[in-house]
Amino acid sequence: MDKFDIEDRAASVAGQAEAAVGALADDVKSQVEGLATQATATAERYGQARDQVREAAATVATSVEQQPLIALLAVGLICAAVGFLLGRR
């Protein structure tokens, strides 16, 4: 867990708490604000995950560009393994 993940989770919990307090007090404004805080924290987590996937894809692309024969060999082995497993049915 990094600093941003902890902050997002804390914001999400705070949003849940605020929404629960608003529900108990029948205060629609507090409920909506709590849900908005929770949604913002969740969106930030998805944004971070998206960034990590993009970084991983860039790393793979760089590796393939630098060593295309090894990448082809790896893909060939994966395809052979999948074909072998599907052929056993």
C-alpha positions as CSV (number, residue, x, y, z in Angstrom):
1,M,0.0,0.0,0.0
2,D,1.3,3.4,-0.9
3,K,0.4,6.8,0.6
4,F,-2.2,7.5,-2.1
5,D,-4.0,4.2,-1.6
6,I,-4.3,4.8,2.1
7,E,-5.6,8.4,1.5
8,D,-8.2,7.1,-1.0
9,R,-9.4,4.4,1.4
10,A,-9.6,6.8,4.3
11,A,-11.7,9.2,2.1
12,S,-13.9,6.3,1.1
13,V,-14.5,5.3,4.7
14,A,-15.1,9.0,5.6
15,G,-17.6,9.2,2.8
16,Q,-19.4,6.0,4.0
17,A,-19.5,7.4,7.6
18,E,-20.9,10.7,6.4
19,A,-23.5,9.0,4.3
20,A,-24.5,6.7,7.3
21,V,-24.8,9.7,9.6
22,G,-26.9,11.5,7.0
23,A,-29.1,8.4,6.7
24,L,-29.6,8.2,10.5
25,A,-30.4,11.9,10.8
26,D,-32.6,11.9,7.6
27,D,-30.3,14.6,6.3
28,V,-30.3,14.3,2.5
29,K,-27.5,16.8,2.1
30,S,-25.1,14.9,4.4
31,Q,-26.0,11.7,2.6
32,V,-25.3,13.1,-0.8
33,E,-22.0,14.7,0.3
34,G,-20.9,11.4,1.9
35,L,-21.7,9.4,-1.3
36,A,-19.9,12.0,-3.4
37,T,-16.8,11.7,-1.2
38,Q,-16.9,8.0,-1.5
39,A,-17.4,8.1,-5.2
40,T,-14.4,10.5,-5.6
41,A,-12.2,8.2,-3.6
42,T,-13.2,5.2,-5.7
43,A,-12.7,7.1,-9.0
44,E,-9.2,8.0,-7.8
45,R,-8.4,4.4,-7.1
46,Y,-9.6,3.3,-10.6
47,G,-7.5,6.2,-12.0
48,Q,-4.4,4.9,-10.3
49,A,-5.1,1.3,-11.5
50,R,-5.5,2.6,-15.0
51,D,-2.2,4.4,-14.8
52,Q,-0.4,1.2,-13.5
53,V,-1.9,-0.8,-16.4
54,R,-0.7,1.8,-18.9
55,E,2.8,1.7,-17.3
56,A,2.9,-2.1,-17.6
57,A,1.7,-2.0,-21.2
58,A,4.5,0.5,-22.0
59,T,7.0,-1.8,-20.3
60,V,5.8,-4.8,-22.3
61,A,5.9,-2.7,-25.6
62,T,9.4,-1.6,-24.9
63,S,10.5,-5.2,-24.2
64,V,8.9,-6.4,-27.4
65,E,10.6,-3.7,-29.4
66,Q,14.0,-4.5,-27.9
67,Q,13.7,-8.3,-28.1
68,P,11.2,-9.3,-30.7
69,L,12.4,-12.8,-31.2
70,I,12.0,-13.6,-27.5
71,A,8.5,-12.1,-27.5
72,L,7.5,-14.3,-30.5
73,L,8.9,-17.3,-28.8
74,A,6.9,-16.5,-25.6
75,V,3.7,-16.0,-27.6
76,G,4.3,-19.2,-29.6
77,L,4.8,-21.2,-26.3
78,I,1.6,-19.7,-24.8
79,C,-0.4,-20.6,-28.0
80,A,1.1,-24.1,-28.0
81,A,0.1,-24.6,-24.4
82,V,-3.4,-23.3,-24.9
83,G,-3.8,-25.5,-28.0
84,F,-2.5,-28.5,-26.1
85,L,-5.0,-27.9,-23.2
86,L,-7.9,-27.3,-25.6
87,G,-7.0,-30.3,-27.6
88,R,-7.3,-32.6,-24.6
89,R,-11.0,-32.0,-24.2
